[in-house]
């Protein structure tokens, strides 16, 4: 793993799961309920962060977990694009 990815992985491992969940939930609710372009851009920004996390943790995930995460990412990008256009 590259040095930068290892640093991100270490920080993620130290993060409080409850706090991360609540912040993510709050951001998703704001993105879903924000009107039009703003909501679409926020949703796509969240999808970009999720894609980065997916790439960073790809090596340690099982194939079923990878598939579920790819489906979730696809749905998130779809919602973002629908809101955008």
Beta strands, then each sheet from edge to edge (+ up, - down):
end
